[in-house]
Amino acid sequence: FLGDQVKDFLLKRYPEYNFEFAVVDKYIGDRSSLLYSMLCAKEYLQCPFIFHACDTIATEKIPEPTEDWVIGYVIDPATTTMDVKQYRSHEVKDGYLAKVNDKGVIKFDSIHIGMTGIYSYQTFWKVVEDMYKNDPSNQALGDVPVIEKLMDLGVRFKWIPFKNWLDTGNPQALKETEQFIIKSSL
């Protein structure tokens, strides 16, 4: 959506960077999903890469994908004012992702922020292709079902806890993120 504007902005604002742009022809409606959008970028990601959800701003150092990893936002669900039930969450064992919980779970180790290091990219793309081929009209297909399938296949995701996370994925979180950025820039 408005991809030409995004492309124009990036090329004008950051002329020193080398960008590759993937065109997503179906971003709404039948046969569109996050999984489909990911497939549109496959030709550019034939190496370890970082999946980064568009509604996440990280303030901490993001590691290189020298192994498979997942970042989780660590917060105490008992003391936060954040509505944690609207997010998927992680259960962790021995420093590795053990389970990704559906939304609504209130006991967890961290919140899933949509940032994942993909070192096992060949297996990743095989899973993505198979999932889309088997259910192309499922608009709920995205990063989490892929992570779960990779775990089923034996891929281990190192858990990286973040103490800060700025979410822009819903109106309340966006408002809090804007306030944080304003305070930080003063």
N, C-alpha and C positions, 0 to 999 in steps of 0.2 A: 504494500500500500504506500503510495507516494515514493516509491523507490528512486525515481529520477531525482527528486528533491534531496533525498538522503545522499545519493551518489554525488550530486553537484556540491552539496555542503562539504562533504568529506574531502573531495578533490580540491576545492578552493581553500578550505581551512587548514588542511594538512598536505600540502603539495610534496613534502619530503617523504611521505609514506608511500609504500607500494601496496595498493589495494587490489583485491580480487573480488569482483561482485558476482554473486549468484542471483539469477533471476528466478523468482518464485511466481509461477504463472497462476497457481491456484492457492490463494491465501484465505479464501472464504468460500463456504458452500461445500457441495459434494466433492469428496476425494481430497479435501484439504485438511491438513493437520500439521502440528509441529513436526511430526515424523516426516511428512511429505516435504516440508520446508528444509529439513535436515538433508533429505535425499538430494535436493536441488544443489546443495553445496558439496556433495560427495567428491566430485572430480578435483576440488581444490584442497581436500583434506585427506590425502593419501599419505599421511604421516601422523605421529602423535599430535593431538590438538586439545584445545580446551572448549568444552561446551559451556556457553555463558548465556543464561536466560536474559531476555531483553529488559526485564523489570527488576534487575538486581544491580545495585551499585556497591562495590566492595571498597572498603577503606584500608584493608590490610593487604599485605603482599600476597599476590597469587602465585603459587609455585608453578614451575614448568611441569609439563606432563611427562616426566621421566618414569612414571609408574601410574597405574590407574588410581585415581583418588576422587573423593567427594568432599565438598566443603559443607559444614553444617554450622548454623548460628546457634551458639550456646546461650540459653536463657532459662531462668527459673520459671516454669509455667505457673507456679504457685504465687509468685510475687509480681509478675509482670501485668501491665495494663493492656498488653497486646492480646488480641483475640487469636490465640494460638490454634484454635480449632479449625481455622480456615486454611491452615497450611499442612502439607505433608511433613512428616518428621522421620528422624532416624533413630534406630536402636543400634548401639555399637557394642562390639565385644573385642577385647584385646587390641584396640586401636584400629579395627576394621569395621566397615559397615556390615551389620548383621541383618538388617531389615529396613525397608522403607515403609513407614506406616501411611495408611490413607488419611485424608483430612478427618479431623474430629478427635483424634487420639490426643489425650492431654498428659500422658506420662511418656517421656522420651528423653533422649540424650541431646538432640539438636533438631533445629528446623531445617528442612531441605530448602536451600536458597536457589537451586538451579545452576550450580557451578560445579562442573565435573571435568577432571583430567582424564582424557582417553588415550592411554598408551597402547592398548590392544585394539587399534583402529580397524584392522582387517576383520576381526571377530565382530566388532561393533557394527561395521557396515553390512556384514552378512546378516546379522540379527535385524537391523533396520530394514533391509530389503525384504527379508522373509516376513516380518510383521506387516509391512505395508502391502505386500503382495497378497497375504492371507486375509486382510481386512481393510481395504483401501478407503472405505467410507466411514471408518471409525475416527471421528474427529478428536477423540480423547487420547489418541496415540501420541506419545511424546517421550521425553527423556526418561521418566521413571519406569515405564514398562520395559524399556531397553535395558536400563540398569538392572532391573530385577531378573530379566532373562540372562544377561551376562553373568550375574551372580549364580544363577542356576547352572550355567555352563562352567563354573569354577573360577571366574574372574573375581579377584579380590580387590576391593576398593579401600585404600587407606583412608581413614577418617581424619580430616583436617578441621579442627574447631576454630571458628571465628568468633570473636567477642563483639564485633561490630558488623552490622548489616543494614543497608538502606534499601527498603523495598519501595517500588513505585507501581506495584501491580494492583492496587485498589485505592479508592479515594482517601481513606483515612491514612494509610501508609504513605501515600504520596504527600499528603499534608505534613506529616511528621518528618519525612525526608527533606522537604523544602525548608522546614523550620531548622533542622539540623544544619543544612548547608548555609543558610543565612547566618546562624550563630557562628559557624566555623569560619566564615569569611570576614567577620568583624574584627 
